[in-house]
């Protein structure tokens, strides 16, 4: 005995497969991809920025240890002379700057003692940006000289340091 299905009866209707349009599928894929990129960036962007900032300071710091390699040796000496009221000049000024920058760089790359490194970096930034105040007339004649441009680009390093500090100074999650 055979039975004929009754059309329109609920028992004979097979469940429908919901089909998505190509546009809906593309939008869903885009949303998943964007979410994955967001997770990746949240995890890695600040550590990568920290290492990049550390490498910049380590390299420029090491250059200052070797007389004649840094293009701003004379400016560093003059800045220390102004900041220390004439007590620190010449190679000692360059060596102190080199040591501070190299230390900051190594600590940031290694990811250790970050709070200390950022505190030293803050002091370093005072010295880095001071020539804009002490030697304004020499640095802007009438437009910015190459040295002024060298100093002004450090504003981006300050911004990068602030981002790194936002992560390093974040409170640790409570331990339960």
GIQUIRA-V267403 format. One record per backbone hydrogen bond with DSSP energy under -1.0 kcal/mol. CO is the residue of the C=O (numbers start at 1). NH is the residue of the N-H. If there is no record, write none. Layout:
co-><CO;CO>
nh-><NH;NH>
This chain:
co-><6;21;22;23;24;25;26;27;28;29;30;31;32;33;34;35;36;37;38;39;40;41;44;45;46;47;48;49;50;51;52;53;54;55;56;57;58;59;60;62;66;70;72;73;74;75;76;77;78;79;80;81;84;90;91;92;93;94;95;96;97;98;99;100;101;102;103;104;105;106;107;107;113;114;115;116;117;118;119;120;121;122;123;124;125;126;129;130;130;131;135;136;139;143;145;146;147;148;149;151;152;153;154;155;156;157;158;159;160;161;162;163;164;165>
nh-><9;25;26;27;28;29;30;31;32;33;34;35;36;37;38;39;40;41;42;43;44;45;48;49;50;51;52;53;54;55;56;57;58;59;60;61;62;63;64;65;69;73;76;77;78;79;80;81;82;83;84;86;87;94;95;96;97;98;99;100;101;102;103;104;105;106;107;108;109;110;111;112;117;118;119;120;121;122;123;124;125;126;127;128;129;130;132;133;134;135;139;140;145;141;149;150;151;152;153;154;155;156;158;159;160;161;162;163;164;165;166;167;168;169>
